[in-house]
Amino acid sequence: MLNHIGITINDVFEIKNFYQNILGMKIVKRFIISDELSNQIFQINQETKVYLMQRDNLILELFINGNSIPNRYNHICISVHSRKNLIKQAESNNYTCIIIPRKNYDLVFVKDRLGNIFEIKEK
């Protein structure tokens, strides 16, 4: 069920020093999250570099942010059989759902009452 874990790191050199050399992970993908998208999901209004790292079945999404800020990119991504059903259930129980329409597929995030963010992918 777990797809990936997103965490914030503040130094790009940690990718090689810790995640590759210590944890033995490999870079699978690099991309940039726009300031607009970052603000929509995480309430952090800045463009950010992201590295997708993997070792065996563990996938980490590392958000590079050199600032000490209270908000983070931390989230847990899970895969479900029906995002539609999960969204319906979450909304009917007054949980915050963030749905961002995209060309190929919508991004879907759900927040628990404490503000923990779960990205929802469909199997």
C-alpha atoms as a printed R data frame, in Angstrom:
    type eleno elety resid chain resno       x      y       z
1   ATOM     1    CA   MET     A     1   0.000  0.000   0.000
2   ATOM     2    CA   LEU     A     2   2.838  2.470   0.731
3   ATOM     3    CA   ASN     A     3   4.022  4.201  -2.449
4   ATOM     4    CA   HIS     A     4   6.650  6.683  -1.237
5   ATOM     5    CA   ILE     A     5   7.601  8.977   1.634
6   ATOM     6    CA   GLY     A     6   8.308 12.661   1.013
7   ATOM     7    CA   ILE     A     7  10.715 14.471   3.324
8   ATOM     8    CA   THR     A     8  12.544 17.779   3.392
9   ATOM     9    CA   ILE     A     9  16.322 18.052   3.522
10  ATOM    10    CA   ASN     A    10  18.286 21.289   3.606
11  ATOM    11    CA   ASP     A    11  21.499 20.363   1.787
12  ATOM    12    CA   VAL     A    12  21.733 18.867  -1.717
13  ATOM    13    CA   PHE     A    13  25.117 17.339  -0.777
14  ATOM    14    CA   GLU     A    14  23.259 15.017   1.616
15  ATOM    15    CA   ILE     A    15  21.885 13.165  -1.406
16  ATOM    16    CA   LYS     A    16  25.339 11.776  -2.158
17  ATOM    17    CA   ASN     A    17  26.785 11.843   1.369
18  ATOM    18    CA   PHE     A    18  23.891 10.176   3.177
19  ATOM    19    CA   TYR     A    19  21.206  8.812   0.874
20  ATOM    20    CA   GLN     A    20  23.576  7.279  -1.702
21  ATOM    21    CA   ASN     A    21  26.722  6.507   0.311
22  ATOM    22    CA   ILE     A    22  25.098  5.515   3.606
23  ATOM    23    CA   LEU     A    23  21.657  4.201   2.634
24  ATOM    24    CA   GLY     A    24  22.729  2.854  -0.772
25  ATOM    25    CA   MET     A    25  19.896  4.574  -2.627
26  ATOM    26    CA   LYS     A    26  19.958  5.555  -6.284
27  ATOM    27    CA   ILE     A    27  18.510  8.656  -7.952
28  ATOM    28    CA   VAL     A    28  15.494  7.528  -9.981
29  ATOM    29    CA   LYS     A    29  14.215 10.952 -11.065
30  ATOM    30    CA   ARG     A    30  14.835 14.680 -10.590
31  ATOM    31    CA   PHE     A    31  12.265 17.408 -11.046
32  ATOM    32    CA   ILE     A    32  11.237 20.842  -9.826
33  ATOM    33    CA   ILE     A    33   8.000 21.599  -8.039
34  ATOM    34    CA   SER     A    34   6.795 25.070  -9.043
35  ATOM    35    CA   ASP     A    35   6.178 27.752  -6.443
36  ATOM    36    CA   GLU     A    36   2.475 27.725  -7.350
37  ATOM    37    CA   LEU     A    37   2.079 23.960  -6.932
38  ATOM    38    CA   SER     A    38   4.220 24.003  -3.788
39  ATOM    39    CA   ASN     A    39   1.957 26.671  -2.318
40  ATOM    40    CA   GLN     A    40  -1.236 24.807  -3.274
41  ATOM    41    CA   ILE     A    41  -0.155 21.585  -1.576
42  ATOM    42    CA   PHE     A    42   2.244 22.548   1.220
43  ATOM    43    CA   GLN     A    43   1.640 26.308   1.733
44  ATOM    44    CA   ILE     A    44   5.312 26.941   0.857
45  ATOM    45    CA   ASN     A    45   5.549 29.562  -1.874
46  ATOM    46    CA   GLN     A    46   8.849 28.685  -3.533
47  ATOM    47    CA   GLU     A    47  10.165 26.628  -6.422
48  ATOM    48    CA   THR     A    48  11.946 23.553  -5.067
49  ATOM    49    CA   LYS     A    49  14.229 20.840  -6.446
50  ATOM    50    CA   VAL     A    50  13.045 17.291  -5.769
51  ATOM    51    CA   TYR     A    51  14.977 14.014  -6.017
52  ATOM    52    CA   LEU     A    52  13.250 10.633  -6.135
53  ATOM    53    CA   MET     A    53  15.553  8.067  -4.501
54  ATOM    54    CA   GLN     A    54  15.092  4.296  -4.332
55  ATOM    55    CA   ARG     A    55  16.577  1.224  -2.747
56  ATOM    56    CA   ASP     A    56  14.641 -2.010  -3.136
57  ATOM    57    CA   ASN     A    57  11.003 -1.189  -2.317
58  ATOM    58    CA   LEU     A    58  11.761  2.005  -0.388
59  ATOM    59    CA   ILE     A    59  11.173  5.217  -2.347
60  ATOM    60    CA   LEU     A    60  11.961  8.614  -0.843
61  ATOM    61    CA   GLU     A    61  10.992 11.933  -2.399
62  ATOM    62    CA   LEU     A    62  13.557 14.457  -1.140
63  ATOM    63    CA   PHE     A    63  12.595 18.137  -1.243
64  ATOM    64    CA   ILE     A    64  15.676 20.398  -1.093
65  ATOM    65    CA   ASN     A    65  15.006 23.433   1.075
66  ATOM    66    CA   GLY     A    66  17.947 25.316   2.594
67  ATOM    67    CA   ASN     A    67  15.734 27.482   4.781
68  ATOM    68    CA   SER     A    68  14.552 26.804   8.300
69  ATOM    69    CA   ILE     A    69  10.829 27.121   7.823
70  ATOM    70    CA   PRO     A    70   7.944 25.746   9.874
71  ATOM    71    CA   ASN     A    71   6.210 24.125   6.881
72  ATOM    72    CA   ARG     A    72   7.768 21.084   5.300
73  ATOM    73    CA   TYR     A    73   7.175 18.937   2.243
74  ATOM    74    CA   ASN     A    74   6.762 15.837   4.403
75  ATOM    75    CA   HIS     A    75   3.968 13.545   3.296
76  ATOM    76    CA   ILE     A    76   3.143  9.878   2.899
77  ATOM    77    CA   CYS     A    77   1.944  8.567  -0.440
78  ATOM    78    CA   ILE     A    78  -0.357  5.563  -0.571
79  ATOM    79    CA   SER     A    79  -1.981  3.676  -3.426
80  ATOM    80    CA   VAL     A    80  -5.656  2.741  -3.257
81  ATOM    81    CA   HIS     A    81  -8.032  0.975  -5.600
82  ATOM    82    CA   SER     A    82 -10.361  3.985  -5.893
83  ATOM    83    CA   ARG     A    83  -9.280  7.557  -5.197
84  ATOM    84    CA   LYS     A    84 -12.862  8.653  -5.879
85  ATOM    85    CA   ASN     A    85 -14.185  6.543  -2.996
86  ATOM    86    CA   LEU     A    86 -11.450  7.732  -0.643
87  ATOM    87    CA   ILE     A    87 -12.110 11.400  -1.481
88  ATOM    88    CA   LYS     A    88 -15.851 10.913  -0.987
89  ATOM    89    CA   GLN     A    89 -15.317  9.279   2.398
90  ATOM    90    CA   ALA     A    90 -12.773 11.898   3.527
91  ATOM    91    CA   GLU     A    91 -14.945 14.838   2.493
92  ATOM    92    CA   SER     A    92 -18.033 13.346   4.121
93  ATOM    93    CA   ASN     A    93 -16.025 13.195   7.375
94  ATOM    94    CA   ASN     A    94 -14.842 16.820   7.036
95  ATOM    95    CA   TYR     A    95 -11.233 16.069   6.155
96  ATOM    96    CA   THR     A    96  -9.446 18.500   3.841
97  ATOM    97    CA   CYS     A    97  -8.961 17.218   0.299
98  ATOM    98    CA   ILE     A    98  -6.689 19.009  -2.156
99  ATOM    99    CA   ILE     A    99  -7.391 18.072  -5.765
100 ATOM   100    CA   ILE     A   100  -5.211 19.691  -8.390
101 ATOM   101    CA   PRO     A   101  -6.309 19.058 -11.981
102 ATOM   102    CA   ARG     A   102  -3.461 18.103 -14.296
103 ATOM   103    CA   LYS     A   103  -3.231 17.098 -17.951
104 ATOM   104    CA   ASN     A   104  -2.551 13.383 -17.526
105 ATOM   105    CA   TYR     A   105  -3.889 12.848 -14.008
106 ATOM   106    CA   ASP     A   106  -5.087 14.888 -11.059
107 ATOM   107    CA   LEU     A   107  -2.941 15.260  -7.957
108 ATOM   108    CA   VAL     A   108  -4.870 14.272  -4.840
109 ATOM   109    CA   PHE     A   109  -3.854 15.010  -1.247
110 ATOM   110    CA   VAL     A   110  -5.805 14.464   1.979
111 ATOM   111    CA   LYS     A   111  -4.955 16.004   5.350
112 ATOM   112    CA   ASP     A   112  -5.694 14.503   8.734
113 ATOM   113    CA   ARG     A   113  -6.889 16.724  11.583
114 ATOM   114    CA   LEU     A   114  -3.330 17.485  12.694
115 ATOM   115    CA   GLY     A   115  -2.326 18.542   9.170
116 ATOM   116    CA   ASN     A   116  -0.361 15.436   8.159
117 ATOM   117    CA   ILE     A   117  -0.518 15.166   4.372
118 ATOM   118    CA   PHE     A   118  -1.258 11.984   2.440
119 ATOM   119    CA   GLU     A   119  -0.828 11.858  -1.318
120 ATOM   120    CA   ILE     A   120  -3.301  9.446  -2.866
121 ATOM   121    CA   LYS     A   121  -2.424  7.461  -5.978
122 ATOM   122    CA   GLU     A   122  -4.622  4.893  -7.668
123 ATOM   123    CA   LYS     A   123  -3.408  1.349  -8.329
